[in-house]
């Protein structure tokens, strides 16, 4: 039976979407503990050996950001449009890791439970997550004059950064040999592709091209802040692995700091606007 127009645009979050989110969280939390707390033990604890701890901790940062995102979806977020682009970004991330697993099949420990959990997650998650997006999108509510909207410049900057993050991620995935000599720490073709998949999470920002609401990026900025702060802490912990003479070392640091400052600015400005105008 077809949903009525009133129901189809009520911006609800479906029970399937919340249930899937709750199912994913424990996997992300366990992965974060292994890769961030014990980054030098991947040869024993992980599905494949990660030779550089900075890579382990960057991937772990994405996992904890993802856990925060899915906890918010499972328990706290009330409006679908505020999380929709996050589901698309996660689909891209999981799909690329699934492809990387096939491409680098010989690098994995096939006799470990950790590998089969990894393979099951990244071969299955893209379909489950995009399924949630497809099921829930029919209930998305269009924006109206009552919504707090991003200013044109803010919207444009966020969209450009999202597109650039996607482009960077795709480049790292399809041409790791181009990026590896420029990267601030040592990468292999597999870890370069994993970093590329992580960059593609930033493509969520491109959603402002289609939805200018502050509420459409609010959760994404929170996730970004979790990830970037953890990455900065990781850089301090793994400072001996960093190569400051590499071409991308200082530009990447500057971009991370500017993104954190910009996110803080947007939060202060737009979280206050409803109270100031209401």
Secondary structure as UniProt FT lines:
FT   HELIX           5..8
FT   HELIX           15..32
FT   HELIX           33..37
FT   HELIX           39..41
FT   HELIX           42..45
FT   HELIX           53..71
FT   HELIX           72..76
FT   HELIX           80..82
FT   HELIX           84..103
FT   HELIX           105..107
FT   TURN            110..111
FT   HELIX           113..136
FT   HELIX           137..139
FT   TURN            145..146
FT   HELIX           152..174
FT   HELIX           176..180
FT   TURN            181..182
FT   HELIX           189..199
FT   HELIX           200..209
FT   HELIX           214..216
FT   HELIX           218..237
FT   HELIX           239..241
FT   TURN            244..245
FT   TURN            247..248
FT   HELIX           249..277
//
